[in-house]
Amino acid sequence: MAVDFTDSALRRVGTLLADKPGSWFRVAIRGGGCSGLSYFLDVVDAPGEKDKRFDYAVDEQPVRVCVDHKSYLFLLGIRIDWQADLVKQGFTFENPNAKRSCSCGESFTL
């Protein structure tokens, strides 16, 4: 798949979607951040007309993800993970398209 999630990330997304049956997890790119482009995550009621749509499953629960057309070009091949430890927790991004990422891992440059 063009947007890959680890099982840990899918479990976290499934938890976020559990309170809103029928909702979708949006992954997008926005201008900003210390490196120029930032990852943007949201829960939406429905994907846009031109959004790329991905269906995943974790622990037999469906997880639906959408990516807008423009962001999809920057996210092609990305791997999204969820990490939690004693210091911090959050999604991490391994983007093969990024030339440089900031130290926090939330923004990048092409």
C-alpha positions as CSV (number, residue, x, y, z in Angstrom):
1,M,0.0,0.0,0.0
2,A,1.1,3.5,-0.6
3,V,0.5,4.5,3.0
4,D,1.7,1.8,5.4
5,F,0.8,1.5,9.1
6,T,2.3,-0.7,11.7
7,D,-0.1,-2.8,13.8
8,S,0.6,-0.5,16.7
9,A,-0.4,2.5,14.7
10,L,-3.5,0.8,13.4
11,R,-4.6,-0.1,16.9
12,R,-4.2,3.5,18.0
13,V,-6.2,4.7,15.0
14,G,-8.8,2.1,15.7
15,T,-9.1,3.5,19.3
16,L,-9.4,7.1,17.9
17,L,-12.2,6.0,15.5
18,A,-14.1,3.8,18.0
19,D,-16.1,6.7,19.4
20,K,-17.2,7.8,16.0
21,P,-18.6,4.8,14.0
22,G,-18.3,5.3,10.3
23,S,-15.6,7.9,10.6
24,W,-12.3,8.0,8.7
25,F,-8.7,8.8,9.8
26,R,-7.3,11.5,7.5
27,V,-3.5,11.7,6.9
28,A,-2.4,14.9,5.2
29,I,0.5,17.4,4.6
30,R,0.2,21.1,5.5
31,G,2.7,23.9,5.0
32,G,4.5,24.9,8.2
33,G,6.7,23.4,10.9
34,C,10.4,23.9,11.3
35,S,11.3,22.1,8.1
36,G,8.6,23.5,5.8
37,L,5.9,20.7,5.6
38,S,4.1,19.2,8.5
39,Y,2.1,16.0,8.9
40,F,-1.6,16.5,9.7
41,L,-3.8,13.9,11.3
42,D,-7.6,14.1,11.9
43,V,-10.7,12.1,12.3
44,V,-13.4,13.1,9.7
45,D,-16.9,12.0,9.0
46,A,-16.3,11.2,5.3
47,P,-13.4,11.4,2.8
48,G,-13.4,14.0,0.1
49,E,-14.6,13.2,-3.4
50,K,-11.0,12.9,-4.8
51,D,-9.4,11.4,-1.7
52,K,-7.4,8.2,-1.9
53,R,-9.1,5.6,0.4
54,F,-7.4,2.7,2.2
55,D,-9.0,-0.1,4.2
56,Y,-7.0,-1.8,6.9
57,A,-7.9,-4.2,9.6
58,V,-6.4,-4.8,13.0
59,D,-7.6,-7.3,15.5
60,E,-10.5,-8.0,13.1
61,Q,-11.6,-4.3,13.4
62,P,-11.8,-2.2,10.2
63,V,-9.7,0.9,10.0
64,R,-10.5,3.4,7.2
65,V,-7.9,5.9,6.1
66,C,-8.2,8.8,3.6
67,V,-5.5,11.0,2.0
68,D,-6.2,14.0,-0.2
69,H,-4.8,13.9,-3.7
70,K,-2.1,16.6,-3.2
71,S,-0.8,15.1,0.1
72,Y,-0.8,11.6,-1.4
73,L,2.1,12.7,-3.7
74,F,4.2,13.5,-0.6
75,L,3.1,10.5,1.4
76,L,3.7,7.8,-1.2
77,G,5.6,5.0,0.5
78,I,5.4,6.4,4.1
79,R,5.3,4.1,7.1
80,I,3.4,5.4,10.1
81,D,4.0,3.9,13.6
82,W,2.7,4.6,17.1
83,Q,5.2,4.6,19.9
84,A,4.6,5.0,23.6
85,D,7.2,5.0,26.3
86,L,7.7,6.7,29.7
87,V,8.8,10.0,28.1
88,K,6.4,10.5,25.2
89,Q,3.9,8.9,23.0
90,G,2.7,9.7,19.5
91,F,2.8,8.8,15.8
92,T,6.1,8.6,14.0
93,F,6.7,8.9,10.3
94,E,9.2,7.2,8.1
95,N,8.8,9.1,4.8
96,P,11.1,8.0,1.9
97,N,10.3,11.2,0.1
98,A,11.7,13.4,2.8
99,K,15.2,14.9,2.1
100,R,15.4,16.3,5.7
101,S,13.3,16.0,8.8
102,C,13.3,18.1,11.9
103,S,14.5,16.6,15.2
104,C,10.9,16.3,16.5
105,G,9.9,14.2,13.5
106,E,6.7,16.2,12.8
107,S,7.9,18.2,9.8
108,F,10.1,17.6,6.7
109,T,11.5,19.1,3.5
110,L,11.4,17.5,0.1
